[in-house]
């Protein structure tokens, strides 16, 4: 057991080392937020994107819950994440985002909205929404780690959450985005090794023992169908589709993932990033959901809550020494996500509210320090919410993540994605998307209801469909955002010609920046 703690200690020392190494790389807002003028190469950008995409939520919350619910069919979520959330997302968004944000001198998503649509109020409102709704997502990551370390290492959840917060705050505060990207690259390598080790260990379990024919023919683990023990074919199918769409398309409009395109170096780096991020997502997504599906072969886990399935499987199967590596895998996934989310949240307040509204004459140094302090505040609030959630014994890791992604993607899908592609998108259309998605989310939560333990929609349960609430609400809001943005734009006036021309001129200009 001691070797597991040694591995964890070495990992923590490595993160402290990164903070020390990058301590002079965040002296300005541009350095802290975009890693300097040159940006990052394709490999570092891809790993930053992938490690931000996947966190403890997928390994602990999603893999356990949906692996049990859908069997091997849950792997389609991971495949969707690789194809829709990585490959197509990079092909459609990366170059366009890099070009347009560079032309507009936009450092954040709210900054993009202001300069693309000519509205200071839009900048303020979107900044507040981003800050508020990234908090529950960040809290869900902390809760995932709390579950793992509490079960496997018998460490109180609040202890590991505080330790993780301190490490994340340390290298983020001193090194900014460059430190985050460097740690993401190292953590991405750890994640790839760790997920491979995890799959091998589970496949060596006595009840499975590499019997692939048994896996593919099992009614419980069907690739395309659901066993009679599930709540309903229709509800499970619709729920699975909604999960694929939310987790794969939601990242198209999330500030923490879109930010990676801002800082990618050039077209060559974009092509590298496209290929590497897709391969990374495929390996991590497959490994996580595949191991979650194998929970069907652990009858002793029948009464275990969804958030605790994977930690219990790890404790039963993974040997001493290797479990330290797997724990570092999940730590790596979580720290990279937390640093990116904290950076995205702090930047919208410091750059968009403080500098952009409250104190336009603030110096670069003052804004940079404000952003660093806000990173610490955001981390503290997220940890506080996570500790409260743990004390209340709410099994809601997947729910919190789905709600956060759904609201943000619902508000910004049309305004951001269509704003990159279509000159006609108007300011009223953007307001309709943002305000309408918030109202729609609230209405759907009331209509569907929420059972905090079963994570099921009361409305759909009444119809015997078995659908899950949070992803379905998010998908409905994303569809609403796209439709209403197009519809309202067709009947309202686009931003003035000067603003549009500045955003769209010389589309092929960025070869090397």
Buried (B, 14 or more C-beta within 10 A) or exposed (E): EEEBEEBBEEBBEBBBEBBEBBBEBBBBBBBBBBBBEEBBBBBBBBBBBBBBBBBBBBBBBBBBBBBBBBBBBBBBBBBBBBBBBBBBBBBBBBBBBBBBBBBBEBBBBBBBBBBBBBBEEBBBBBBBBBBEBBBBBBBBBBBBBBBBBBBBBEBEBBEBBBBBBBBBBBBBBBBBBBBBBBBBBBBBEBBBBBBEBBBEBBBEBEEBEEEEEEBEEBEBBBBEBBBEEBBBBBBBBBBBBBBBBBBBBBBBBBBBBBBBBBBBBBBEBBBBBBBBBBBBBBBBBBBBBBBBBBBBBBEEBEEBBBBBBBBBBBBEBBEEEBBBBBBBBBBBBBBBBBBBBBBBBBBBBBBBBBBBEEEEEBEBEBBBBBBBEBBBEBBEBBBBBBBEBBEEEBBBBBBBBBBBBBBBBBBBBBBBBBBBEBEBBBBBBBBBBBEBBBEBBEEBBEEBBBEEEBBBBEBBBEEEBBBBBBBBBBBBBBBBBBEBBBEBBEEBEBBEEEBBEBBBEEEEEBEEB
